[in-house]
Structures are given as C-alpha cells and as structure tokens.
C-alpha cells in the first residue's frame, strides 16, 4: 500500500503575507543585514585578499539561495544575484535591498553600490557593484 500526498512546497504557505505585514513595521534593514552577515560567518571574509573574499562570498550567497556569481568590471568587481530569495515581497518592499547592501559591505569590507534595479531586474537578476576605494 502506498500513500501519496502533495509536498509542503506545493501546498504553499502564508510566509509572504507574514513578511509583508512585518516589513510594514519600522525596521532597521542595515542592522538586519549586519546580523545576517555575522550569523553566516561573512564578517571574517573582510581580512582576506579580494579574490578570495569574492569567491567565499559567492559560495556563501549560493548556500543562501541567491544563485550568485561575480565578474570583473570597469568600475570594479560586480556581484550578480541571479535569484532574489525575497521575490514574493521585494516589489512591495524594495527596502530589503538595503539589507543586502549591508550584508555585502560587511563581507567585502568596502562600500557597495547597487546598480539601478531596472538594469537587470527584468531578467530576475539583481546587480551590485563594489566601489573600489
């Protein structure tokens, strides 16, 4: 005898509704980004050479479901987040990008500038450019 049922993923959840409600509250997104960077062990990357930082950062971001990669650019290294794990709520709450900027800055140890959202957002990508100073 076999019993079949739908997976939890197929059944859905109310996480987007909960997240939307929570995100309408006063939240310090930079503090949350820093907390995530600490909890994921990203802070320790800042003391390593840049190429090693980027490689380790990409590995960690991919563990966090970002489908990330990096590439060299005229303005400095560019990190491309191929998937936004907050896609269900990001349109209503673009302030979540502040959290990601802080997370990246803490990992790299340099200021991060997000490219205009419309540059790659139509393809589901979210580009960030590191300011090299």
C-alpha angles and dihedrals in degrees: 000000000000127000120204127195140163118273119248089251091057092048091056130212142231096248094116090053091048093046091049091052093047094046092057088066122087104278131173099222093184090058090049091050090051092048091051091047090053095045092049094049094245096130092072091062094072093080095055128087113279097251091051091046092052094047093049091044092053091049091051094044090052090052085055091054099254098125087220133180136170133221137182116256139180090253093045136278116342125208115204117199102206094192132028110218087202095056093127092062107019096095091058093038112035087159086085085080088070087063092052092047090054091046091053093045092053092049096046099034092225136091115276126209120199114223116234109289093232093059095082105349092103087066093049091256128129115203126203125185122204115225106226109215 
